[in-house]
């Protein structure tokens, strides 16, 4: 099967990293690892977008204007399915947050 491509901003990539499950079977974890590697910011992006992480690692900041740019990232069907099912679950449980909104539109669609 062909990977699915998405144009994602830094903020969306960081939210997806937070959203991906931390547990699963071996094959799921292997797929998740590849997905996280694709979402991770490169050294060049960290410099370009002036990314700063707080000492307690709870806050990430970046140059808002520069970070309006998107990066095209491809996901395998397995990762795409995990992201979609996670977003759908948040929606069904009424726990979807504003930070998930653009991801929901990109992965699942609007009205």
Protein Blocks (a to p, Z undefined) as FASTA:
>chain_A
ZZddddddfklmmmmmmmpcfbdcfklmmmmmmmmmmmpccfklmmmnopacdfklpacc
ddfklmmpccdddddfklmmmmmmmmmmmmmnopacfklmmmmmmmnopZZ
